[in-house]
Every structure is written in C-alpha cells, then in structure tokens.
C-alpha cells in the first residue's frame, strides 16, 4: 500500500479577513485519494464555516479538500492552522496573517 501525501495552498483575501485553505491528498505515485477526510484546526481565534475553530471536510474526486477560515473580532497577527488526514502521515501548517485594516 502506498503512503499518501498531503499538500496545501493558502489563498488570502485580506479585504474581508477570509482565507481559503486547500489541501490535496495524493499517493507517492501521484494518484489522488478521493473522499478522504481532512481536518483543519485553528490554534488561535477565528472560525471555519461551521462556526468552530476546527472543521473536517471530505476531499473531492481530485483529492482536494477546501475550507474557508474567517478571522473573528480580536483575531490579529499570525494564526496557526493545522491540516491533517488519517490517510496520510504528518500535517500541513498554514500561517494566516491577519492585520487590522487601516482607517
């Protein structure tokens, strides 16, 4: 059985303090892992679409799992978000930098 690998992309949208997190699960020979659960957890403030600091989503047919993170009131500086899946080894650490908009 091949070991699966988790890779990630972070796309910030600073205007609305919303970040789009995307991970992809592939085997060592680059085959995608469909429907695999991926959990993303903020170690600081902010929340995901479920209103919590942690969310589990299923990867699509391309092995992509996406989540939207929103910086709530009081969320500033570097926010650490970890992504992991039980079908992979290791984690991905995202750093989301939240800044207070200038007036």
PyMOL commands that set and color helices and strands:
alter all, ss='L'
color gray80, all
select strands_A, chain A and resi 4-13+18-27+37-42+47-48+54-58+64-70+77-84+92-98
alter strands_A, ss='S'
color yellow, strands_A
deselect
rebuild
show_as cartoon
